[in-house]
Amino acid sequence: MMKYKTLTVAVAATLALGAGTQASAAIKLYDKDQTTFSADGLFNTFLVRSEADNVGAPNQTQSRVKMGFLPNYIGFDMSKQVDDLKLGGRSSFWVSINDSNTALTDTMIDVRQFFGTVAGSFGEVLIGKDFALFGRSNILGDEILLGFGQTATAASNLDAANVSFGNIGTGYLYPFPVSQITYRSPDMGGLKVAVGLMDPNKNGASQEETPRLEAELTYARDLDGASVKAWLGAMSQSSEPVGGGAATDSSGVSYGLNVKMAGLSLTAS
């Protein structure tokens, strides 16, 4: 078995517009007759130098120009007020800018969001493809979301395409975009509840009598000179082999806490 020790230094130029960041807003392209259409995006490029100290294999040093933890993307939001209901929708297209050395035109266009929403005094219902609920706040609150993150541990992956790993696998599981029907409650004094039926993950030739169930409870509050956000998530799914056999039951819990005070942000996940 080979072991790898990787050191990565990255320098970035990032331009962010809209929903992908907490600091900027989308650009409105149309706003008339209670109908809006806006665009947002993220464009980032990193100069990366990685040194892999491999046990049982030659060491490797590699310099790359590539994207970081997040792919580049462009997104579009739309909404229309109809009586007491607000109809909305979002589509976003995520693009890798760096190809692998073995596939020189390997750039992907990944549709991670394509959904519609209906919102009112009851809350909001989302139907379509979006990031899952389980582990959602863990990754969206990651301080290095717009950074580079960690390089793949295998030396051969220093030449690979696509994104870096961030904290995935060391701090949380990734809430992969999935088709879903999700309900989100109104804001109840800082408390919000989200419950969703997700298209199930497949376990080989498996069958699922019910969709995967995911839920997330979040609480946010502004204090005197500080803000606190806490979250608790859960998921459950049962799969059975086609033709009979023992079922595979999956369940999990995710949680975290973020505190911001005097320009300092601390997150436990």
Rosetta blueprint (number, residue, H / E / L):
1 M L
2 M L
3 K E
4 Y E
5 K E
6 T E
7 L E
8 T E
9 V E
10 A E
11 V E
12 A E
13 A E
14 T E
15 L E
16 A E
17 L E
18 G L
19 A L
20 G L
21 T L
22 Q L
23 A L
24 S L
25 A L
26 A L
27 I E
28 K E
29 L E
30 Y E
31 D E
32 K E
33 D L
34 Q L
35 T E
36 T E
37 F E
38 S E
39 A E
40 D E
41 G E
42 L E
43 F E
44 N E
45 T E
46 F E
47 L E
48 V E
49 R E
50 S E
51 E E
52 A E
53 D E
54 N E
55 V E
56 G L
57 A L
58 P L
59 N L
60 Q E
61 T E
62 Q E
63 S E
64 R E
65 V E
66 K E
67 M L
68 G L
69 F L
70 L L
71 P L
72 N E
73 Y E
74 I E
75 G E
76 F E
77 D E
78 M E
79 S E
80 K E
81 Q E
82 V E
83 D L
84 D L
85 L E
86 K E
87 L E
88 G E
89 G E
90 R E
91 S E
92 S E
93 F E
94 W E
95 V E
96 S L
97 I L
98 N L
99 D L
100 S E
101 N L
102 T L
103 A E
104 L L
105 T L
106 D L
107 T L
108 M L
109 I E
110 D E
111 V E
112 R E
113 Q E
114 F E
115 F E
116 G E
117 T E
118 V E
119 A E
120 G E
121 S L
122 F L
123 G E
124 E E
125 V E
126 L E
127 I E
128 G E
129 K E
130 D E
131 F E
132 A L
133 L L
134 F L
135 G L
136 R H
137 S H
138 N H
139 I H
140 L H
141 G L
142 D L
143 E L
144 I L
145 L L
146 L L
147 G L
148 F L
149 G E
150 Q E
151 T L
152 A L
153 T L
154 A L
155 A H
156 S H
157 N H
158 L H
159 D H
160 A L
161 A L
162 N L
163 V L
164 S L
165 F L
166 G E
167 N L
168 I E
169 G L
170 T L
171 G L
172 Y E
173 L L
174 Y L
175 P L
176 F L
177 P E
178 V E
179 S E
180 Q E
181 I E
182 T E
183 Y E
184 R E
185 S L
186 P L
187 D L
188 M E
189 G L
190 G L
191 L E
192 K E
193 V E
194 A E
195 V E
196 G E
197 L E
198 M E
199 D L
200 P L
201 N L
202 K L
203 N L
204 G L
205 A L
206 S E
207 Q E
208 E L
209 E L
210 T L
211 P L
212 R E
213 L E
214 E E
215 A E
216 E E
217 L E
218 T E
219 Y E
220 A E
221 R E
222 D E
223 L E
224 D L
225 G L
226 A E
227 S E
228 V E
229 K E
230 A E
231 W E
232 L E
233 G E
234 A E
235 M E
236 S E
237 Q E
238 S E
239 S E
240 E E
241 P E
242 V L
243 G L
244 G L
245 G L
246 A L
247 A L
248 T E
249 D E
250 S E
251 S E
252 G E
253 V E
254 S E
255 Y E
256 G E
257 L E
258 N E
259 V E
260 K E
261 M E
262 A L
263 G L
264 L E
265 S E
266 L E
267 T E
268 A E
269 S L
